[in-house]
């Protein structure tokens, strides 16, 4: 069964919502920076999970780009 982030990314790709994917990516990146700047606790597990989510979002962005190229769209979606 796909994870929640995989389902969200798949929906955004299906709807061709590049902005939604970009916002998801920026949020995850901000979380990573914030967690890496903290001390006093081992944040390696949540940082690893966020890194996995970032990889899923990047794959979705690549799929969206490939679909746009296949349709002959030159402008970002």
C-alpha positions in Angstrom: 0.0 0.0 0.0 1.4 3.4 -1.0 2.4 5.8 1.8 0.4 9.0 2.4 3.1 11.1 0.7 3.1 8.8 -2.3 -0.6 9.2 -2.7 -0.4 13.0 -2.3 2.4 13.2 -4.9 0.5 10.9 -7.3 -2.6 13.1 -7.0 -0.6 16.3 -7.6 1.0 14.7 -10.7 -2.3 13.4 -12.0 -3.8 17.0 -11.6 -0.6 18.5 -13.0 -0.2 20.6 -9.9 3.4 21.7 -10.0 2.9 24.4 -7.5 1.6 21.9 -4.9 4.6 19.6 -5.5 7.0 22.6 -5.2 5.3 23.7 -1.9 5.6 20.1 -0.5 9.3 20.1 -1.4 10.0 23.5 0.2 8.2 22.5 3.4 10.2 19.3 3.7 13.4 21.1 3.0 12.7 23.7 5.7 11.9 20.9 8.1 15.2 19.2 7.4 17.2 22.4 7.9 15.3 23.1 11.1 15.9 19.6 12.5 19.6 19.6 11.5 20.1 22.9 13.4 18.8 21.5 16.7 20.8 19.8 19.3 20.1 17.7 22.4 18.3 14.9 20.6 19.1 12.5 17.8 16.9 13.6 14.9 18.5 11.2 12.4 15.3 9.1 12.1 12.9 11.9 11.3 15.5 13.5 9.0 15.9 10.2 7.2 12.1 9.9 6.8 11.9 13.5 5.4 14.8 12.7 3.0 12.7 9.7 1.7 9.7 12.0 1.2 11.9 14.5 -0.7 13.0 11.7 -3.0 9.4 10.7 -3.6 8.5 14.4 -4.4 11.5 14.7 -6.7 10.3 11.6 -8.6 6.9 13.1 -8.9 8.3 16.3 -10.3 10.3 14.3 -12.8 7.2 12.4 -13.8 5.3 15.7 -14.2 8.1 17.1 -16.3 8.2 14.0 -18.5 4.5 14.1 -19.1 4.7 17.8 -19.9 7.5 17.2 -22.4 5.5 14.3 -23.9 2.6 16.6 -24.5 4.8 19.2 -26.1 4.2 21.8 -23.4 7.1 24.3 -23.2 5.9 26.3 -20.2 6.1 25.1 -16.6 2.9 23.6 -15.3 
